[in-house]
């Protein structure tokens, strides 16, 4: 899987996938599974390290906070 260009604007569909992947990441058992999920996030252009330096793990709630404070934009067009 190739890595995507880093970005902070996502469609509603992309944001929903990111949220789902973040939940899966928190529940992932093995490091291999975590890496696979992080690779999927990066392929979408979402790099956790761009938004958090914490080693505690990045959560769906943290993503929602980024959207609420405007750090991440979710397009609201009806076509997204």
C-alpha positions in Angstrom: 0.0 0.0 0.0 1.5 3.4 -1.0 1.5 6.2 1.5 -0.8 9.1 0.8 0.0 12.8 0.7 -0.3 14.3 4.2 -3.5 16.3 4.5 -5.9 17.8 7.1 -9.0 18.0 5.0 -11.2 15.0 4.4 -14.5 14.1 3.0 -17.2 12.9 5.4 -16.7 9.4 4.0 -12.9 9.6 4.7 -13.5 10.9 8.2 -15.9 8.1 9.0 -13.2 5.6 7.8 -10.5 7.3 9.8 -12.8 7.1 12.9 -13.4 3.4 12.4 -9.7 2.7 11.8 -8.8 4.6 15.0 -11.2 2.4 17.0 -9.7 -0.7 15.4 -6.2 0.6 16.2 -7.1 0.9 19.9 -8.5 -2.7 19.9 -5.7 -4.2 17.8 -3.9 -7.0 19.5 -0.6 -7.4 17.7 2.0 -4.9 16.6 1.6 -6.3 13.1 -2.1 -5.5 13.1 -1.5 -2.0 14.5 1.0 -1.4 11.7 -1.4 -2.5 9.1 -4.1 -0.1 10.4 -1.6 2.8 10.6 -0.6 2.1 7.0 -4.2 2.4 6.0 -4.5 5.7 7.8 -1.4 7.0 6.1 -2.6 5.8 2.7 -5.6 8.1 3.3 -3.2 11.0 4.1 -3.9 10.9 7.9 -0.6 10.8 9.9 -1.2 10.5 13.6 2.2 12.0 14.2 1.1 15.3 12.6 -1.5 15.8 15.3 -0.1 14.1 18.4 3.3 13.3 19.9 1.8 11.3 22.8 2.9 7.7 23.2 -0.5 6.9 24.9 -2.2 6.3 21.6 -4.4 8.4 19.4 -8.2 7.9 19.8 -11.3 8.5 17.9 -12.2 11.1 20.5 -8.9 12.9 19.8 -9.8 12.9 16.1 -13.2 14.4 16.9 -11.6 17.1 19.0 -9.3 18.0 16.0 -12.4 18.4 13.9 -14.2 20.5 16.5 -11.3 22.9 17.0 -10.7 23.2 13.2 -7.3 21.6 13.1 -8.9 18.9 10.8 -11.6 19.9 8.3 -14.4 17.6 7.2 -16.0 18.8 4.0 -19.8 19.2 4.4 -20.7 19.2 0.7 -23.7 16.9 0.0 -21.4 15.1 -2.6 -18.8 14.1 0.0 
